[in-house]
Amino acid sequence: MSRARLDVVVAGGGVVGAACALALAQAGLAVALVEPQPAPQWSAQEPDLRVFALAPDNVALLQRMGVWPRVLAARAQAYRRMRVWDAAGRGELQFDAASMARDALGWIVENAVLVDRLWSALAAAGVRLHCPARVEAMEQDAAGVRLRLDDGLRLDARIAVAADGAGSVLRRLAGVEVDAHDYRQRGVVGYVRAAEPHQDTAWQRFLPGGPLALLPFTDGLVSIVWSLPDAEAARVLALDDAGFAIALTDASAARLGSLVPVSARAAFPLRRQLVRRQAAGRVLLLGDAAHVVHPLAGQGVNLGLRDVAALAAEIEAAGRRRSDWTAPHRLQRWARRRRSDNTVSALAFEGIDRLYSNDRPLATLVRGPLLGLAGKLPPLRHALWRHAAGDP
């Protein structure tokens, strides 16, 4: 068995884990990334069903790391407007990039594109990649963290980062507990072709069973994220293409005309999961390992990348002051701030879903006018967007 001394070991090579490894390596740290599975291979001919609505602050993070131009060269779709309305009410909330002096509100990007482009930058940044490998044991003390991988390799580091997903092994080894709530919903995803142009607009309609999002994609396609109760999701997935087209067009109120499926469909369970602390000694938790949120606002990966940006900023600030970036007070300050932001966001999304995803008379009477009111008050509308975009 061999041993290597590092500044950081990142467990998990998804978008958040790979971005963390790259950002910290570019900050001059010695970083290793441990991932059990090879990175998904992106194919221009077969779009990844999993897409993200990247906010401007996270696009800026990818730009600083030199990754964003590579993403644009592959495939990314800007959305410049957003329309949100309720099936039971008349109010509508609208966002427009031009009114906010932006070129775009955000970009729709496939998971596989992001992972592919991030991984392609790891070697040049000096990240030591251990794949396929997984963490199977961990010890820590005031001096650092010692990890044992399933291939027998032992890694010593000043800190370890758990970015290994909602079922994080490293989180369990660190003894961090989570609070979880099952929404008893599933998110149905796929691609459709709409009869009408998507207009570079992200559309979201609140329905009694859960929200339906129609996200603009390249080549005129639309990516769907349809939140449904478990039983209804199973029924919808079992429909043939003609039946699914009818159901989806009806659910969208035909805002884009008829919607015809052009891809396979998949579904993933929806739940809220929050760690009780985002740092345990010298183990930090990022992304889904720390927080899983409802997809209605498209903020899941954005919150994870903000974890990364905040950690990089903390390390940079320590460097300017020539102080120890692993000092307990620094790690705990980062953890408190990120857990606070992530918790507030998760509970806000849950509250919105509870208000709009039901057919109770009082909620039905209130929620449409609430959307309309927000849409008619520019300061409130701008404040909502600034939060979603990551603006201070």
C-alpha positions, -999 to 999 in steps of 0.1 A, spaced: 0 0 0 12 35 -9 6 68 8 3 103 -7 2 136 12 -22 162 -2 -40 194 7 -74 182 -4 -91 149 -13 -125 153 -30 -148 123 -30 -172 124 -59 -165 134 -95 -199 148 -106 -203 185 -115 -198 199 -80 -170 175 -70 -151 180 -103 -156 218 -101 -143 218 -65 -112 198 -74 -105 220 -103 -110 253 -85 -88 243 -55 -61 229 -78 -61 262 -97 -57 280 -64 -24 262 -60 -34 233 -37 -24 197 -41 -57 179 -49 -69 144 -55 -103 134 -69 -118 100 -60 -146 87 -82 -161 51 -85 -174 55 -120 -158 68 -152 -172 102 -163 -202 100 -186 -193 104 -222 -211 133 -238 -225 127 -272 -238 155 -295 -261 130 -311 -277 118 -278 -286 146 -254 -283 138 -217 -317 137 -202 -304 154 -171 -300 192 -177 -293 222 -154 -304 258 -155 -271 274 -147 -274 308 -130 -251 337 -141 -229 336 -109 -220 300 -116 -214 306 -153 -189 333 -140 -173 306 -118 -169 283 -148 -155 312 -168 -129 320 -142 -118 283 -143 -115 284 -181 -143 258 -186 -172 279 -198 -158 285 -234 -154 247 -237 -190 242 -226 -203 268 -251 -182 250 -278 -201 218 -270 -237 228 -264 -255 253 -242 -288 271 -246 -293 306 -232 -327 315 -218 -336 352 -219 -371 351 -205 -391 332 -179 -428 328 -176 -444 313 -145 -481 308 -141 -507 288 -121 -532 264 -137 -558 276 -112 -552 313 -113 -548 343 -136 -516 358 -123 -484 353 -142 -448 361 -131 -424 372 -159 -387 378 -160 -369 393 -189 -331 396 -193 -333 429 -212 -352 446 -183 -324 435 -160 -296 446 -183 -284 411 -190 -278 391 -221 -294 361 -206 -311 349 -174 -292 317 -175 -282 287 -196 -296 252 -200 -266 228 -200 -265 190 -200 -250 172 -170 -227 152 -193 -214 183 -211 -204 199 -178 -188 167 -164 -169 161 -196 -155 196 -198 -146 198 -162 -128 164 -163 -109 174 -194 -94 203 -174 -84 183 -143 -51 169 -155 -37 203 -167 -45 217 -133 -25 189 -116 -55 171 -100 -46 135 -92 -75 113 -104 -83 80 -87 -109 63 -109 -124 38 -105 -120 40 -67 -141 47 -37 -134 58 -1 -140 29 23 -125 42 56 -117 75 71 -99 88 102 -92 124 111 -76 145 139 -65 181 143 -37 177 118 -57 162 89 -76 134 73 -65 99 64 -86 80 38 -83 44 27 -96 36 -8 -110 2 -19 -79 -4 -41 -56 -3 -10 -43 32 -16 -41 55 15 -44 93 10 -34 118 37 -48 153 33 -54 185 53 -91 183 45 -115 160 27 -145 171 7 -176 150 5 -192 156 -29 -203 120 -35 -240 125 -38 -271 122 -17 -261 88 -4 -226 101 5 -203 74 19 -178 100 32 -206 119 50 -216 86 68 -179 80 77 -177 115 92 -208 108 113 -229 137 99 -267 132 102 -293 144 77 -329 156 80 -349 142 51 -384 146 38 -399 125 9 -422 145 -13 -437 113 -27 -432 128 -62 -410 119 -91 -395 142 -117 -402 130 -152 -376 142 -177 -372 139 -215 -370 160 -247 -399 171 -269 -404 190 -300 -429 219 -298 -452 231 -326 -443 267 -316 -408 281 -311 -396 281 -275 -385 318 -278 -355 313 -256 -380 312 -227 -382 289 -197 -418 281 -190 -432 268 -157 -468 260 -149 -479 250 -114 -504 221 -114 -521 204 -85 -498 174 -88 -466 195 -91 -449 220 -114 -442 214 -151 -411 231 -165 -404 235 -202 -368 245 -207 -355 258 -241 -329 236 -257 -308 237 -289 -321 228 -323 -356 239 -313 -361 211 -287 -375 215 -253 -364 197 -221 -391 189 -197 -391 184 -159 -425 173 -148 -430 168 -110 -458 143 -104 -470 121 -75 -454 87 -76 -484 68 -89 -491 95 -116 -455 95 -127 -456 57 -131 -488 61 -152 -473 88 -174 -441 69 -179 -461 39 -191 -479 59 -218 -470 54 -254 -456 85 -273 -490 95 -286 -506 93 -251 -477 111 -235 -479 139 -261 -516 144 -254 -510 145 -216 -480 168 -217 -496 192 -242 -527 194 -219 -506 199 -188 -487 228 -205 -520 244 -216 -505 242 -251 -484 273 -245 -460 260 -272 -486 241 -291 -485 204 -294 -456 187 -277 -442 155 -294 -417 133 -275 -384 128 -293 -364 109 -266 -366 82 -240 -382 93 -207 -369 88 -172 -379 97 -136 -361 104 -104 -375 106 -68 -379 140 -53 -370 147 -17 -356 174 6 -324 163 24 -303 187 46 -273 179 67 -273 191 103 -238 205 98 -219 212 67 -185 206 82 -174 178 106 -139 186 118 -118 186 86 -145 170 64 -166 195 44 -198 186 26 -208 201 -7 -236 197 -33 -260 168 -30 -240 153 -1 -250 184 19 -284 194 4 -310 180 -19 -338 203 -29 -370 203 -49 -362 210 -86 -390 235 -91 -366 265 -91 -338 247 -109 -314 256 -81 -299 222 -70 -266 223 -89 -264 261 -85 -264 257 -47 -236 232 -50 -215 253 -72 -220 282 -47 -206 259 -21 -175 256 -43 -172 293 -50 -175 302 -13 -148 277 -4 -125 290 -30 -131 326 -19 -124 316 17 -91 300 7 -82 331 -14 -89 354 15 -67 333 38 -39 336 12 -41 373 11 -38 374 49 -11 348 48 -31 328 73 -40 291 75 -69 283 52 -77 251 71 -80 270 105 -111 256 123 -128 290 125 -125 295 87 -139 261 79 -168 265 103 -175 300 90 -178 287 55 -200 258 68 -224 281 87 -229 305 58 -234 278 32 -257 257 54 -278 288 62 -282 297 25 -289 261 15 -315 256 43 -334 288 35 -334 280 -2 -346 244 4 -374 254 27 -385 282 4 -388 258 -26 -407 234 -4 -431 261 8 -438 272 -28 -444 236 -39 -468 231 -10 -487 263 -18 -491 256 -55 -491 218 -58 -526 212 -44 -562 220 -52 -573 233 -18 -598 261 -22 -580 287 -1 -546 281 -17 -563 282 -51 -578 316 -44 -545 331 -31 -517 318 -52 -527 332 -87 -530 368 -74 -497 364 -55 -479 356 -88 -496 385 -105 -487 409 -76 -450 398 -78 -451 403 -115 -465 439 -112 -439 450 -86 -406 455 -103 -385 458 -71 -399 425 -58 -395 408 -91 -359 420 -94 -352 409 -58 -365 374 -65 -343 372 -96 -312 385 -79 -315 357 -53 -319 331 -80 -290 345 -100 -267 345 -71 -263 383 -70 -254 398 -36 
